[in-house]
């Protein structure tokens, strides 16, 4: 199985690139994010590869980094998500953005991808919520603070209430999620709801 390719860019198409490795051209399917990051024709490139072997074909899927490859694998575990849909999602959401959208249960962000309707988007964020639990609101906030000071989960308690309040005011769920994470990292885990909402609004206004 091919896990990585190092070669020269020989050309790109709408959904793939041709990588020359020692005179052999490999067609590698990729997201727009990865394709846009490739160097010019004839220049060296390294891609992380996911190999899919079927009875009638062998397909290579290429990723600019391990994070995107991991998200591709995660998405492929959802019923109804094939390689084309997974790459479409990765074309509109970078790995960190996808993680936040899932943790925030923001199906609207996922539905921006071609071929992803509201029902599939809801299934994706629901089925993958536990898999991105390590990037919960509390942990994101703790990471922003550089410590383990904020022990909250995005689906629980005051933090989730603050996120919901900001969404009700018209903000996108992922934006509200990030704003509350930043506010919680500054104020601590025992901040009253009203103070957390005000701090979240301040983050969103910056």
PALO-45750 format. One record per residue (C-alpha): residue in three letters; x, y, z. Coordinates in steps of 0.02 Angstrom, whole numbers, plus 50000, padded with zeros to 5 digits. Layout:
PALO-45750
AlaXYZ ...
//
This chain:
PALO-45750
Unk500005000050000 Unk500615017549960 Unk500665028950112 Unk501675043650045 Unk502285050349878 Unk503795061349846 Unk503995067249669 Unk503715081349546 Unk502075089649502 Unk501715085149321 Unk500015093449311 Unk498365096449399 Unk496525094349358 Unk494945100049447 Unk494995085849574 Unk496695077749553 Unk498555079849522 Unk499805069849420 Unk501375066449522 Unk502935060249432 Unk503915048349542 Unk505465041849454 Unk504645042649284 Unk503005034749340 Unk501485046149343 Unk500275043649487 Unk498525051149477 Unk498115057449652 Unk496375063649698 Unk496385078049821 Unk495395092049900 Unk495465109649832 Unk496435114349988 Unk497825102149946 Unk497795105949760 Unk497945124649793 Unk499455121449905 Unk500425111749772 Unk501965120049696 Unk502105123449510 Unk502355110549375 Unk504045102249384 Unk504305106649566 Unk504545094249708 Unk503095089349820 Unk502715077049959 Unk500945070649987 Unk500235059450122 Unk499265045650033 Unk497745035150072 Unk497625020149954 Unk495935012549915 Unk495934995749827 Unk494344989549744 Unk493994975149626 Unk493954986849477 Unk495195000349525 Unk496555007049639 Unk496325025149690 Unk497585036249777 Unk496995050749884 Unk498285063949927 Unk498395076150072 Unk499525090650107 Unk499705085450290 Unk499295071450411 Unk497875081250491 Unk496905081850328 Unk497225063350299 Unk496575059150472 Unk495005069350441 Unk494735060350275 Unk494785043650364 Unk493615049950499 Unk492345056350372 Unk492415040150273 Unk491785031150428 Unk490105040050417 Unk488715031150325 Unk488345039750161 Unk490045048350149 Unk491125042350006 Unk492805048549950 Unk492065061949837 Unk490995069349977 Unk492425068250102 Unk493575077949985 Unk492195090649954 Unk492055093750141 Unk493935095250159 Unk493915107650016 Unk492865120050116 Unk493425115950294 Unk495235114650351 Unk495545101250484 Unk495385113350630 Unk493805121050558 Unk493015103950533 Unk493435098950711 Unk492635114750779 Unk491095112550669 Unk490845094750732 Unk491165099350914 Unk489965113950897 Unk488695103050804 Unk488715116050665 Unk487885106650522 Unk487745122750420 Unk489625123950404 Unk489755105850344 Unk488305108150222 Unk489335121350128 Unk490205106950039 Unk489575101449869 Unk488485086049881 Unk488125087950066 Unk486315091350109 Unk485615095850281 Unk485205077750328 Unk486945071350286 Unk487755086250371 Unk486745082550529 Unk487265064250523 Unk489095069050505 Unk489155080850654 Unk488115068850759 Unk489105052950721 Unk490805061250736 Unk490465071250894 Unk491235058151009 Unk492745056050895 Unk493225074250913 Unk492845074751098 Unk494665078051136 Unk494445094951050 Unk492975099951158 Unk492585117851204 Unk493445115751370 Unk495025108551295 Unk495075121451158 Unk494925134851290 Unk496275126651394 Unk497405125851244 Unk497135144351211 Unk497585147751392 Unk499115136551383 Unk498485126251531 Unk497195113551589 Unk496175126651679 Unk494475125151594 Unk493625108051616 Unk492045110651512 Unk491265100851371 Unk490425109851225 Unk488785100651251 Unk488635103851437 Unk488235117451562 Unk488595135851559 Unk489745135551408 Unk488445127451297 Unk487125139551361 Unk488275153851314 Unk488535146651140 Unk486655144551117 Unk486345162451174 Unk487575169151045 Unk486795158350909 Unk485085165250955 Unk485795182650930 Unk486195178150751 Unk488005172250758 Unk488585156350673 Unk488765141550789 Unk490605138550751 Unk491015156950777 Unk490035156950940 Unk490905141050995 Unk492635148550966 Unk492165164951050 Unk491555156151206 Unk493125145351208 Unk494225160851204 Unk493165169551336 Unk493195154251450 Unk495095153051433 Unk495245170751500 Unk493905170351633 Unk494035152651700 Unk492825138251717 Unk491675145651851 Unk491175161251756 Unk489315165851771 Unk488295163851612 Unk487945182451589 Unk489795186751604 Unk490265172951482 Unk488995179151355 Unk489645196951368 Unk491435191051350 Unk490935180451199 Unk490115195451118 Unk491695205451147 Unk492715191851060 Unk491525191750913 Unk491635210650894 Unk493525210650879 
//
